[in-house]
Amino acid sequence: QNSQVTSNRKRSEDQPELMSSPPKKKKKTLPFVWLLTEKETEEIKRKKEAVAQKKRSRVQRKEAAAKKK
């Protein structure tokens, strides 16, 4: 994770135009979350989790297939 942070920092140094706006904390979703009801945000979370779960199971299946070969 640390190396990722440094690579991100390097990338922003390479592209100064990205740094012209003040660095944002990881709260990009907040403004649009305010516009949603509690139920809708829960639904979005559930969908995202389902997608992540599908990806994980797909990776696990691939790994299992690789082990069988």
Buried (B, 14 or more C-beta within 10 A) or exposed (E): EEEEEEEEEEEEEEEEEEEEEEEEEEEEEEEEEEEEEEEEBEEBEEEEEEEEEEEEEEEEEEEEEEEEE
